[in-house]
């Protein structure tokens, strides 16, 4: 199994189904202030050791890991309404 990264996931207080993934050690330090204004109060949802092989419900783990490494966060939006209705 590949080496992972300890990740903290926050739920948005303003936008249902929107989540912010960050490195556990860095926290929200690298998340732009403008994004936080739209995101609202970050509500801790879970912590996990994210590896490239890990299955996530709405994102590809390698893309999440790359975004956290490059910019310090990964922002996950809810699926479009038509996709949610199909499942």
C-alpha positions in Angstrom: 0.0 0.0 0.0 1.2 3.5 -0.8 2.2 6.0 1.8 -0.7 8.2 2.8 -1.4 11.6 4.3 -3.3 12.3 7.5 -6.3 14.4 6.4 -8.9 16.4 8.3 -12.2 16.8 6.6 -14.5 19.7 7.4 -18.2 20.1 6.6 -19.4 23.6 5.4 -21.8 25.4 7.7 -23.2 27.3 4.7 -23.3 24.9 1.9 -24.9 21.5 2.4 -22.8 18.6 1.0 -19.7 20.7 0.6 -16.5 19.5 2.3 -12.9 20.7 2.7 -10.0 18.3 2.9 -6.7 19.5 4.4 -3.5 18.1 5.8 -4.1 17.3 9.5 -0.8 19.0 10.5 -1.3 22.1 8.4 -5.0 22.5 9.2 -6.6 25.5 7.5 -3.4 27.6 7.3 -3.1 27.3 3.5 -6.8 27.8 2.7 -7.5 31.2 1.1 -9.5 33.6 3.3 -11.9 34.3 0.4 -12.7 30.6 0.2 -13.3 30.4 4.0 -15.8 33.3 3.7 -17.9 31.4 1.2 -17.4 28.0 3.0 -18.5 29.3 6.4 -17.6 27.9 9.7 -15.7 24.7 9.2 -17.3 21.8 11.1 -15.0 18.9 11.7 -16.4 15.8 10.0 -13.7 13.2 10.2 -10.0 12.4 10.1 -8.4 9.6 8.0 -5.2 8.3 6.5 -5.8 9.0 2.8 -3.8 6.8 0.4 -4.1 6.8 -3.4 -5.8 3.4 -3.2 -8.5 4.5 -0.8 -12.0 4.7 -2.1 -13.9 7.9 -1.6 -17.6 8.5 -2.2 -17.4 11.5 -4.5 -13.7 12.0 -5.4 -10.6 10.2 -6.6 -8.1 9.9 -3.8 -5.0 10.7 -6.0 -6.7 14.0 -7.1 -7.4 14.9 -3.5 -3.9 14.1 -2.4 -2.4 16.1 -5.3 -4.6 19.2 -4.6 -3.6 19.1 -0.9 0.1 18.8 -1.8 -0.1 21.6 -4.4 -2.4 24.2 -2.8 -3.1 23.0 0.7 -6.7 21.9 0.3 -9.3 20.0 -1.8 -12.8 21.4 -2.0 -15.6 18.8 -2.6 -19.0 20.1 -3.9 -22.2 18.0 -3.7 -23.0 16.0 -6.8 -25.3 17.8 -9.3 -29.0 17.3 -8.6 -29.6 15.1 -11.6 -26.8 12.6 -10.6 -28.1 12.4 -7.0 -31.6 11.6 -8.2 -30.4 8.7 -10.4 -28.7 6.7 -7.5 
